[in-house]
Amino acid sequence: MDMAALKAALGEEARRIGFSACGVTSTRPFSEARGRALAAVDAGRMDGMPWYTRERVTASADIGGRYPWARSLIALAWPYRPARSQRAGPGASGVVRGRFSAYACTGEGDGNGAVDYHDLLGRRCDTLVAWLRGEVGDVRAKRFIDHGWALDRAIAERAGIGFAGKHASVITLEAGSYVLLASVAVSVALPVDVPSRRGCGRCTACLPSCPTGAIIAPGVIDARRCISYLTIEHRGSIAHELRPLMGTWAFGCDLCQEACPINHRLAPDPLDVDTATTGRGPVPHPDLVECLELTETEFAERFQGTAVLRTGRAGLARNCAIALGNAGDRTALPALRRSSEHDPDEVVREAALWGIAQLTG
């Protein structure tokens, strides 16, 4: 079999089913990436994510050791659309709008709203593996999408589909850094690609764009200060000194990506932002009061099957209370007062009191 032709056809099939980039690398250990990740763990920069352990890093860096049958790693990038910029605070309808990270609003292009990218990419990876089996017969495969133990960014870099920017996200030629990464270990020995030689050059636009100073050096992130971590992964009360710096972000953050000049040229067409209601799931500029006052049942109904479910009802309400305090719109006071008195979660009640204090001085 002509393996070069098979690999070329694999890339064509990957793009046909929606991936913007596809590359191949070997299963040899990712020693350099392992060292960087272990240094982050040892320095405490990953504190608050108990699942991100030294054991996980070491195992993730040696997929070939864990899966001796694997002969190649397929690196994949799935593009998603950024959100159009919109002024924070009240919109034309008087709604106080916040922000959801654009990836959380990613859908399948079928008009049915956002979906959890883990499920979306998992199905597409399975489709690609099924195609490969149709070409070569029996193929063993193991896919990795965030919750799998693999260093997806290191795999993507070595497979040549992009390079890590100074904001630590992989930048691709096809969609900038507006991509979600996946990788698949397969038992087929495919020709490998060469790593990208591109880089950010002298540009440092992303570094000052982070209001909390989470990018402490080019490519080095202190997760404990990252707005995405604070609004998604962090449980409990958020440090008071960080709250005013979080702006109106209710889930995730895109500021470093939005500051990137490369993204200005390569980003996909932006999402439509003509609505603030989350009645059909996450939207780029949500109604903060609406999200603050959701019940557990309403939260589950609106965000089931989407990335926003990860933060939980109380986590989203906490984020919205802080965002409302930062938005500076006193029309949110009645909702904040209701939450400060009646929300079943103590952390949310305290965040609502903080929001009230911000709006009343």
Helices and strands as residue ranges (DSSP letters): H 3-16, E 21-25, H 31-42, H 54-60, H 63-66, E 72-79, E 89-90, E 96-97, E 99-100, G 102-105, H 117-136, E 141-144, H 152-158, E 163-164, E 170-171, E 179-186, H 206-209, E 215-217, E 220-221, G 223-225, H 227-228, I 229-233, G 243-246, E 249-251, H 255-259, H 261-266, H 288-292, H 296-303, G 307-311, H 312-327, G 330-332, H 333-342, H 346-360
